[in-house]
Amino acid sequence: MPGAGPEKRQAELARQRREAKEARLERLEQERKANLRRKKEGLADKAAPSPPPGTPEAGALAPDAAAEDPKKAAIAAALKRAAEKKAVLASQGLAPKNTENLAPAQQRRVEPPRSAVASCKRRKMRRGRGE
């Protein structure tokens, strides 16, 4: 820029930097959108094998919700895989055993802890009854 003062030169350089930054940000945004689109298509393309007969299908709970959101689709696919694995293990006789008749110690481990207020009330009631 012949005859341009230092201010004009600085202004031109600042404009070029701003345009380069805007172009870079736009390119990054386009790449991000393309990656998300590819990921969504990849989730849709993954077809899990059909579940054994008699097991509920995870996608049957909300089929259109899974199609809209890739996260929901991934969750539905994971639920489906878990149901299939559970059915296979049950057919091999490896299902969980004794889930109903638990010993008192086992039951205490499974139950959520009682609140301090409730246990305090129980202690007071026991004292009143002479226990």
Backbone as CSV, one residue per row, in Angstrom:
resi,resn,N_x,N_y,N_z,CA_x,CA_y,CA_z,C_x,C_y,C_z
1,MET,0.836,-1.174,0.000,0.000,0.000,0.000,0.879,1.235,0.000
2,PRO,1.225,1.687,-1.162,2.075,2.871,-1.234,1.328,4.102,-0.734
3,GLY,2.001,4.888,0.039,1.435,6.134,0.526,0.519,5.963,1.713
4,ALA,0.326,4.750,2.167,-0.555,4.535,3.308,0.226,4.763,4.584
5,GLY,-0.420,5.382,5.520,0.224,5.644,6.795,0.240,4.390,7.662
6,PRO,0.963,4.453,8.765,1.049,3.283,9.635,-0.311,2.866,10.212
7,GLU,-1.210,3.846,10.421,-2.530,3.498,10.963,-3.337,2.680,9.971
8,LYS,-3.261,3.090,8.689,-4.006,2.342,7.667,-3.442,0.940,7.517
9,ARG,-2.129,0.831,7.601,-1.508,-0.487,7.492,-1.931,-1.372,8.660
10,GLN,-1.940,-0.832,9.866,-2.370,-1.594,11.036,-3.839,-1.993,10.916
11,ALA,-4.655,-1.074,10.408,-6.079,-1.378,10.251,-6.274,-2.504,9.244
12,GLU,-5.492,-2.484,8.151,-5.589,-3.536,7.139,-5.160,-4.885,7.716
13,LEU,-4.074,-4.898,8.492,-3.625,-6.136,9.118,-4.664,-6.667,10.113
14,ALA,-5.267,-5.772,10.882,-6.297,-6.185,11.843,-7.498,-6.771,11.109
15,ARG,-7.887,-6.162,9.982,-9.005,-6.683,9.202,-8.687,-8.071,8.668
16,GLN,-7.473,-8.272,8.183,-7.064,-9.581,7.661,-7.079,-10.638,8.776
17,ARG,-6.583,-10.262,9.960,-6.596,-11.208,11.086,-8.034,-11.581,11.461
18,ARG,-8.917,-10.596,11.509,-10.310,-10.854,11.855,-10.962,-11.775,10.829
19,GLU,-10.712,-11.523,9.540,-11.289,-12.369,8.491,-10.740,-13.794,8.576
20,ALA,-9.452,-13.923,8.874,-8.856,-15.246,8.998,-9.459,-15.993,10.192
21,LYS,-9.668,-15.257,11.285,-10.267,-15.875,12.473,-11.695,-16.320,12.187
22,GLU,-12.473,-15.485,11.539,-13.852,-15.839,11.211,-13.900,-17.048,10.280
23,ALA,-12.998,-17.097,9.320,-12.951,-18.235,8.399,-12.573,-19.510,9.145
24,ARG,-11.606,-19.392,10.082,-11.194,-20.556,10.865,-12.342,-21.061,11.736
25,LEU,-13.040,-20.145,12.406,-14.167,-20.546,13.250,-15.283,-21.193,12.428
26,GLU,-15.548,-20.658,11.258,-16.577,-21.239,10.389,-16.175,-22.649,9.936
27,ARG,-14.887,-22.807,9.594,-14.397,-24.122,9.181,-14.512,-25.125,10.327
28,LEU,-14.144,-24.705,11.532,-14.251,-25.591,12.690,-15.704,-25.985,12.965
29,GLU,-16.617,-25.042,12.823,-18.042,-25.327,13.037,-18.556,-26.323,11.998
30,GLN,-18.140,-26.153,10.752,-18.553,-27.089,9.707,-17.991,-28.492,9.983
31,GLU,-16.731,-28.564,10.435,-16.138,-29.863,10.766,-16.879,-30.525,11.921
32,ARG,-17.240,-29.732,12.936,-17.961,-30.263,14.081,-19.312,-30.829,13.656
33,LYS,-20.020,-30.093,12.805,-21.320,-30.563,12.323,-21.173,-31.834,11.486
34,ALA,-20.125,-31.894,10.667,-19.904,-33.083,9.850,-19.588,-34.294,10.724
35,ASN,-18.782,-34.095,11.782,-18.457,-35.191,12.691,-19.707,-35.694,13.402
36,LEU,-20.547,-34.777,13.861,-21.786,-35.185,14.528,-22.701,-35.956,13.575
37,ARG,-22.765,-35.490,12.338,-23.605,-36.160,11.340,-23.089,-37.583,11.078
38,ARG,-21.747,-37.719,10.939,-21.158,-39.046,10.715,-21.403,-39.965,11.913
39,LYS,-21.276,-39.413,13.108,-21.495,-40.206,14.315,-22.947,-40.668,14.386
40,LYS,-23.869,-39.781,14.067,-25.293,-40.128,14.091,-25.598,-41.207,13.056
41,GLU,-25.020,-41.085,11.873,-25.223,-42.091,10.830,-24.605,-43.426,11.247
42,GLY,-23.456,-43.375,11.932,-22.805,-44.592,12.398,-23.645,-45.320,13.435
43,LEU,-24.290,-44.566,14.323,-25.167,-45.185,15.316,-26.381,-45.811,14.645
44,ALA,-26.892,-45.143,13.616,-28.063,-45.671,12.929,-27.699,-46.915,12.122
45,ASP,-26.459,-46.952,11.612,-26.036,-48.090,10.787,-25.771,-49.341,11.617
46,LYS,-25.368,-49.161,12.870,-25.079,-50.325,13.709,-26.387,-51.041,14.011
47,ALA,-26.511,-52.205,13.483,-27.724,-52.988,13.722,-27.352,-54.149,14.630
48,ALA,-27.944,-54.165,15.804,-27.694,-55.261,16.739,-28.479,-56.473,16.284
49,PRO,-27.983,-57.684,16.574,-28.731,-58.882,16.191,-30.078,-58.916,16.905
50,SER,-31.032,-59.582,16.279,-32.384,-59.611,16.834,-32.391,-60.376,18.144
51,PRO,-33.213,-59.928,19.121,-33.243,-60.585,20.422,-33.926,-61.939,20.331
52,PRO,-33.625,-62.815,21.261,-34.281,-64.110,21.270,-35.789,-63.936,21.477
53,PRO,-36.591,-64.862,20.994,-38.026,-64.727,21.151,-38.413,-64.730,22.624
54,GLY,-39.394,-63.882,22.939,-39.896,-63.812,24.300,-39.262,-62.721,25.139
55,THR,-38.231,-62.035,24.615,-37.640,-60.938,25.380,-38.166,-59.628,24.838
56,PRO,-38.471,-58.666,25.742,-38.970,-57.376,25.270,-37.861,-56.612,24.565
57,GLU,-38.245,-55.900,23.559,-37.279,-55.148,22.775,-37.114,-53.764,23.382
58,ALA,-35.870,-53.288,23.582,-35.620,-51.992,24.198,-36.143,-50.865,23.321
59,GLY,-36.062,-51.017,22.025,-36.541,-49.981,21.116,-38.048,-49.865,21.112
60,ALA,-38.742,-50.866,21.640,-40.193,-50.834,21.653,-40.722,-49.831,22.661
61,LEU,-39.872,-49.415,23.603,-40.324,-48.471,24.610,-40.560,-47.089,24.014
62,ALA,-39.639,-46.610,23.214,-39.760,-45.293,22.602,-39.056,-45.307,21.253
63,PRO,-39.663,-45.860,20.203,-38.958,-45.999,18.936,-38.649,-44.667,18.266
64,ASP,-39.567,-43.698,18.310,-39.314,-42.436,17.626,-38.361,-41.555,18.423
65,ALA,-38.325,-41.685,19.739,-37.404,-40.894,20.547,-35.968,-41.331,20.269
66,ALA,-35.758,-42.629,20.096,-34.412,-43.121,19.812,-33.949,-42.685,18.430
67,ALA,-34.869,-42.577,17.502,-34.502,-42.178,16.152,-34.110,-40.704,16.099
68,GLU,-34.677,-39.889,16.991,-34.395,-38.455,16.971,-33.052,-38.124,17.628
69,ASP,-32.746,-38.743,18.742,-31.581,-38.377,19.532,-30.543,-39.505,19.493
70,PRO,-29.310,-39.230,19.080,-28.306,-40.291,19.012,-27.987,-40.879,20.387
71,LYS,-28.056,-40.076,21.447,-27.796,-40.605,22.780,-28.861,-41.612,23.167
72,LYS,-30.122,-41.288,22.869,-31.208,-42.215,23.192,-31.086,-43.486,22.362
73,ALA,-30.616,-43.343,21.135,-30.429,-44.515,20.286,-29.332,-45.409,20.864
74,ALA,-28.264,-44.797,21.364,-27.174,-45.575,21.957,-27.649,-46.278,23.228
75,ILE,-28.460,-45.592,24.024,-28.989,-46.195,25.244,-29.909,-47.354,24.899
76,ALA,-30.769,-47.164,23.908,-31.681,-48.228,23.499,-30.899,-49.443,23.002
77,ALA,-29.827,-49.198,22.257,-29.010,-50.308,21.762,-28.334,-51.038,22.923
78,ALA,-27.867,-50.291,23.927,-27.226,-50.921,25.087,-28.231,-51.751,25.873
79,LEU,-29.452,-51.239,26.036,-30.487,-51.999,26.733,-30.810,-53.288,25.981
80,LYS,-30.831,-53.188,24.681,-31.121,-54.358,23.861,-30.017,-55.406,24.004
81,ARG,-28.754,-54.951,23.977,-27.635,-55.880,24.145,-27.672,-56.531,25.528
82,ALA,-28.020,-55.747,26.567,-28.077,-56.300,27.918,-29.174,-57.350,28.026
83,ALA,-30.329,-57.090,27.406,-31.423,-58.063,27.440,-31.019,-59.349,26.730
84,GLU,-30.310,-59.213,25.610,-29.846,-60.396,24.881,-28.865,-61.201,25.724
85,LYS,-27.934,-60.511,26.370,-26.938,-61.195,27.191,-27.610,-61.900,28.362
86,LYS,-28.588,-61.234,28.970,-29.310,-61.829,30.090,-30.049,-63.086,29.650
87,ALA,-30.654,-63.048,28.468,-31.386,-64.202,27.954,-30.430,-65.364,27.668
88,VAL,-29.260,-65.061,27.113,-28.279,-66.101,26.816,-27.783,-66.742,28.114
89,LEU,-27.488,-65.923,29.120,-27.016,-66.459,30.393,-28.101,-67.283,31.078
90,ALA,-29.350,-66.837,30.987,-30.450,-67.584,31.592,-30.626,-68.930,30.898
91,SER,-30.440,-68.959,29.583,-30.577,-70.227,28.859,-29.460,-71.203,29.225
92,GLN,-28.319,-70.677,29.677,-27.201,-71.527,30.090,-27.286,-71.888,31.575
93,GLY,-28.312,-71.378,32.254,-28.482,-71.671,33.673,-27.609,-70.812,34.568
94,LEU,-27.185,-69.653,34.098,-26.319,-68.774,34.874,-27.058,-67.549,35.388
95,ALA,-28.351,-67.678,35.614,-29.147,-66.557,36.111,-28.847,-66.348,37.600
96,PRO,-29.100,-65.155,38.132,-28.886,-64.914,39.560,-29.734,-65.861,40.407
97,LYS,-29.169,-66.319,41.523,-29.877,-67.262,42.381,-30.155,-66.623,43.733
98,ASN,-31.177,-67.086,44.397,-31.561,-66.651,45.732,-31.690,-65.132,45.808
99,THR,-32.561,-64.578,45.019,-32.807,-63.138,45.067,-34.027,-62.812,45.902
100,GLU,-34.722,-63.836,46.403,-35.941,-63.599,47.179,-35.779,-63.945,48.653
101,ASN,-35.184,-65.064,48.986,-35.070,-65.512,50.376,-33.689,-65.165,50.918
102,LEU,-33.478,-63.894,51.224,-32.165,-63.453,51.694,-32.066,-63.592,53.202
103,ALA,-30.866,-63.863,53.679,-30.594,-63.887,55.109,-30.677,-62.460,55.633
104,PRO,-30.928,-62.276,56.945,-31.029,-60.907,57.492,-29.795,-60.057,57.217
105,ALA,-28.608,-60.647,57.308,-27.386,-59.882,57.044,-27.335,-59.439,55.585
106,GLN,-27.745,-60.323,54.678,-27.770,-59.959,53.262,-28.802,-58.869,53.012
107,GLN,-29.957,-58.984,53.668,-31.021,-57.997,53.475,-30.560,-56.621,53.945
108,ARG,-29.805,-56.569,55.064,-29.316,-55.280,55.561,-28.345,-54.640,54.571
109,ARG,-27.557,-55.467,53.880,-26.619,-54.913,52.894,-27.354,-54.349,51.690
110,VAL,-28.490,-54.920,51.346,-29.233,-54.493,50.165,-30.092,-53.276,50.462
111,GLU,-30.693,-53.225,51.653,-31.604,-52.136,51.986,-30.833,-50.829,52.122
112,PRO,-31.480,-49.714,51.792,-30.827,-48.422,51.997,-30.723,-48.144,53.494
113,PRO,-29.730,-47.374,53.923,-29.583,-47.095,55.347,-30.772,-46.301,55.878
114,ARG,-31.160,-46.608,57.078,-32.276,-45.896,57.696,-31.791,-44.537,58.162
115,SER,-32.696,-43.599,58.204,-32.301,-42.254,58.603,-32.027,-42.210,60.096
116,ALA,-31.236,-41.262,60.535,-30.893,-41.121,61.947,-32.132,-40.791,62.770
117,VAL,-33.034,-40.010,62.218,-34.254,-39.632,62.924,-35.106,-40.870,63.191
118,ALA,-35.275,-41.718,62.182,-36.100,-42.903,62.349,-35.488,-43.853,63.360
119,SER,-34.167,-44.029,63.328,-33.539,-44.938,64.284,-33.612,-44.371,65.698
120,CYS,-33.536,-43.051,65.840,-33.655,-42.412,67.153,-35.066,-42.641,67.709
121,LYS,-36.080,-42.490,66.866,-37.462,-42.718,67.297,-37.649,-44.160,67.735
122,ARG,-37.060,-45.102,67.023,-37.189,-46.510,67.387,-36.547,-46.775,68.746
123,ARG,-35.376,-46.166,68.993,-34.724,-46.353,70.288,-35.578,-45.815,71.417
124,LYS,-36.178,-44.658,71.208,-37.040,-44.074,72.241,-38.240,-44.963,72.505
125,MET,-38.819,-45.535,71.446,-39.976,-46.407,71.622,-39.578,-47.666,72.397
126,ARG,-38.398,-48.219,72.119,-37.944,-49.418,72.828,-37.756,-49.125,74.304
127,ARG,-37.190,-47.961,74.611,-36.980,-47.594,76.019,-38.306,-47.468,76.738
128,GLY,-39.296,-46.905,76.062,-40.612,-46.737,76.675,-41.302,-48.062,76.947
129,ARG,-41.000,-49.071,76.157,-41.626,-50.393,76.342,-40.830,-51.251,77.321
130,GLY,-39.670,-50.768,77.743,-38.875,-51.533,78.697,-37.973,-52.561,78.056
131,GLU,-37.618,-52.404,76.809,-36.754,-53.374,76.118,-35.314,-53.035,76.302
